[in-house]
């Protein structure tokens, strides 16, 4: 643990780097590459100079997410940790919006002042460098000390964050952040954040019995309670339709959604449903047909990310074509709608790295190429390469 003199020295050194006109490789080394990269992104993000608090939204209560359920399950333990350590604890979703927080008496008013509370939007493009957003960006634990933060109103803070990973799907569901004043900086802070993430992950395991996870992008796959289930492409399509229709479908409507006008007997579908029930046990209800397990899916997460305006998260999730080989009229219509929404989101994206990663998965994504051309200065060598790439495709 650093003493007060060392902490003051660290703050002064960071301030010198903040004042310098450009970040050299040496500077990046002193700061840490992830902080240096975040500073550069924050500088070009058009954040109002006078911003002192995160934008605040009212969180609409629709279907409670799996992360919210897990946090509700262990909120008392997390609150106790925050109060005992004189910190504020906050859980953010995949778009860095805080969905739950608890603060000790010492940190409560400071947290409220900067909107480090439920509804606070801590995306990097809105408030600049902060541990919550950085941890989601790097998908690793992050510490942001004092004036490493972009907003001056949190220069008196030190924040430790750790991603929360779904133990079944292995996808990042959100992030937990523990924050206190800079003069209480302790190298154990990161370990404490990781411990809190593991508490939430244990809660996910504990209450998520009968858990179904469907991957439909790239290589379709179904996991039941964390184990891969061997299914036919048709059975995966049925589960995907039912995941998109949580209220359930009768036999006739399910047949129409799956086969459309193709000449396939109702008996064939009944046989498929019977096989699925054998494989998945009592997880499949009938009259109407519906999924009785807790269902998560990469395509539902992508849809939720688009609904919330989390463009970067949506691009990360869409790692391939949604059920590329399906002939289901319902699923192809849903895919067309998703791709249209994704294209619309791409033209609002401001981060080149997310667009480049998307292009790596979708070499034919001309909308991403066009947006990258708009974001890249004409003098940059990549600008000409992108123009050439567009012409060739």
N, C-alpha and C positions, 0 to 999 in steps of 0.2 A: 504494500500500500504506500502511495506517495505521501510525503508530508506536505504541509501547507505551502512551504517555500517552493517545492518542486512543482506543485500545481499552479502556482502563480507564474513560475517560469514557463511552464507549458502553455498557459494562456497567452503570455506575451509573445512567445514564438509563433503561435497560430495567428495572432493579430498582425505580426509582421508579414506573414504569408498572405493574409487577406488583403493587406494594403498594396502588395506588389502587383504590378500591372499584368503579369502573365505567370502562369504556373510552369516552371521548368520540371524536368524529370527528377531533379534533386528535391524540389518542393514536394512533388507527388510522393516521393520516397519518405520524406519526413512526415507527411500527413497520413499516408496510407493511400493506396491507389483508389480504393472505393470512395473515400471522402473526396479526393481530388477530382475524380470523374463526376461525382455528385455536384460539386461546386460548379464545374463547367456546365453541366446540364441546367443547374439552377440559374446561373447567370444568363443563359440564353432563353429562359422560360417566360420572360415578360411578367415577372411577379411584381406587383406594386411596391415601390420603395417604402411606402409608409405602412405596409401590412404588419400588424402587431399580433394578430390572432388568426387561427385557421378559419376558413369559411365554415359556417354551421348549418346543417340541414336537419329537418325533422325526419327521423327514420320511420318510414311507413311500416306498420306491422301487417305483413301478409303471412305467407307460410314461414314458420320459424326455421331458420337454417340449421344444419347439423352442428355448426360451430356454436350458434346461440344456445342450442340445447345442451351442448357439452359445458359451456361456460356457466349456464344456470345450475348445472349439476355440481360444480365445484366452486361457486362464487364465494362461499363463506371462507374457504381455505385461502383463496386468492386475496380476499379483503383482509384477512388476518395478516398475511405476508406484507401487504402494503402498509398496514397500520403499525406493525411491529418494527418495520425497517424505515419508518418515516418517509415513505415514497408514495407516488401515485402509480397505480397499475392500470393499464389500458389494453383492451383487446381490439385489434383492428381487423376488418375483413380484407379480402384480396385486393381491394382498391384503396386501402389505407384510411377508410372511414371507421372511426371508433364506434363499436357497437356496445361496449360495456366499459365502465371504469369505476375505480374505487380509490379514494385518496385519504392519506393520513391528515390529521388536523393541520400540520405544518405546511403541506403541499396543496391543500384543497383550494384556497383562494387563488394561488398562483396558477393552478391548473384551469380554473374557471376563467381567469383573465385572458388566457391564450386559447381558450376552447379546446383544451386537452381533456375532452369529456365526450359522452355519447353524442354522436352527430357531427363531431369535429372532423373535417376532411383534411387529412395530412398527406395527401399526394404530393410528390416532389414538385410537380409543375405548378402547384398552388401555393406551397409554403417553403419550398426549397429543401435543402439538406436536413434530414431528421432521421433518427434511428428506425422508427417504425416503417417508413417508406423504403429506407436503405436495405433493411433486412428482407423485405419482400422482393426488392429489386435483385439482390445478390443471392437470395434464398439461403442466407447464412446468418449467424448471430452477428449483431453489429453494436458498436458503442460509438455514440457521438458526444464528444466532450465540449461543453461550454461554447466558445465562439467558433467551433467547427459547424454549429448550426447556422443556417442561412439567415433566419429571422433574428434580429437583435433582441427581441423580447424574450427569447429563450437562451440567451448567452449565459445566464446564471444557472442553467440546467446541465445535468449529465444524464444521458438516456441509454439504456441497455435493452436491446430487442432480440427476440428469437422467433423464427418462423414456427407455425403450428402445422404439423404434417398429419394428414389422415392416415392412421395405421393400416387401413384396408387398401385404399387406392394409391397411397404414397404421394398424393397431390397436396400442395401447400394450400391450406384452407384460410389462413390468416396469419396474424402475428400478435405476440404479446410484448408489451413495453413496460419496463420499470424505470421511473425517473425520480431524480432527487436534485438537490443543489450541487453545483460543481465542486464545492469545497468538501463534499462527502464522497467524492469519487473513490471507488474501490475496485480493484481488479476482480473481486468476487461478484461484482454486479452482473456480469455476463452469465456467470454460472447460475445466479439466482433467476435470471430471465429464462435460461434453458430449463431450470427446474420447474418453473411455472408452465412452460410449454409442455413439459412431460406430464404434469398434473392434468392438463386439459386433454392431452393425447390418451392418458389412462381413462379419463371420463368417457372419451369417445369409444374406447374398447368396451367399457363396462356396460353402457346402456345401448350400444348399437348391436344388439343381438338381432339375428335375421336381417342382415345388411346386404343389400344388392348394389353392386357398382357396375355400370355399363359404360364401356368405351366404344364409341362409334366413329371416332376420327381415325384415319389411317388404318390400322389393323383392328377390326372389331373384336371385342373380348368381353366376357362377363365374369365378374368375381362374386362369389357368394360367401359371406363371412371370411373374406380375405383369400379364398382359394379359387383358382381358375376352374370354371365349369365348362366341360366340352359340350358345345351346342352347335346345331346346324345354322347356316346363315339365316334360314327362314325363322328359326326359333329366336335368334337375336333380334330380327325385325319385329317379331311379335312383342318381345319384352320392351323394345324401344317405343313401339306404338303405345303400349300400356303405360310406360313411364311418362309419355307426353299427354296421356289422358287419365290422370289419377282418379277421376270420378268413375272410370270403368266403361266398358263397351259391351253391348249384347253381341251374340254370335253373328248376326246379320251385319251389324256395323263394323265389327272387327274383320269379317270376311271382305267387306267392301274396301276398308282401309288397306288391307294387305294385298288383295288380288285385283281390285278394280273390276274391269270387264273380262278378265281372263277366265277361261272355262276351267275352274277348279271347284270340285265338289265341296259342299259344307262338311261332308264326312272326313275329307282330308284335313281340314282345319281342326275338327274335333279330335282327330288322332294326334295332331301336333300338340294340342292343349293337354291331352292326356299324358303324352310323353314328358312335357314340361312339368306337369304336376308331380310325376314320378321323380324327376331329377331334383326339383326344388321343394318338395314336400308340401306342407300346408301354406306355403308362401303365396300360392295362386288361388284367388277367390273366383267363384263363378256366379252367374246371374246377378249382376253383370260380371264379365271377366275383369279382374283387377289385381294389382300387385298389393299384397298385404305386408310385405317387408318394408324396411326403411330403404328408399331408393335414392341413390346419387348417380349422376352421370356426367361425363365430360361435356355433352351437348347442353344439358340443363345448366351447368356451371357457366358455359359460354353465353347462353341466353341471359342468365342473371347478370353476368358482367356487362353485357351490352345494355341491358335495362338500366343498370346503375351508371353507365357512361364510363366504365373502366376498360378503355380501348386496349391498353397494353395487356391486361389480363385476358381479354377475349382473344387477342392474337396469339398469346402463348398457348391457350387451350386448343385452338383450331390447328392441329398439327397434321392435318391431312383432310381429304374429302370425306364428308359425312356419308357413311354407308355407300361407298362409291358404286357398288354393284346392285343396289336395290332396284326393284321394279315396282315397289309399292307406290301407288299414286299418292297416298297420304304422306309417306316419308320423302318422296321426291319433291312434293309441294313445300314441305317444311324445310327441306334443304335449300330450295330456291329462295325462300323467305330469309333464311339465316344468311345465305351468301350475299343477298341484296343488302341486308342490315350491316354485314361485315364490311362490304365495299363502301357503304356510306360512312362507317366509322373510320375506315382507312384514310379518307379524305379529311378527317378531323384530327388525325394522329399528328403529334408534333415530335415524336422521338424516332430518330432514324434507326437506332439499334433494333428496336422491336419490329420495325418494318423490314429490315434486312433479314432478321430471323424468320419472319413470315415468308419472305421471298425464297428462302432456302427450302422451306417445306412446300411452297407453291411457286415453282419457277415460272408458271404461266400467269401469275397474278399481276397483270398489267396495271391494275389500279394502284397497287403498292409501288410499282416502278414510277408511275406518274406522280404520286405523292412524294416519293423520294427526290424526283427531279425538282419539284416545287420547293422542297426543304434544303436542297444542296445549292450553295452559291455557284454561280456560273463559272467563277474562276477556279473552282475546286476540280481536280482531275477526275473525280468520281462522276461529275455532272455529264461530261462527254461520254463516259462509259455507259451511264444509264440511258442516255439518248440513243446510243448505238444498240444497247440491249433491247430497247423498246422497238426500234426499227426492225430488228431481227425476229421479233416475236409478233 
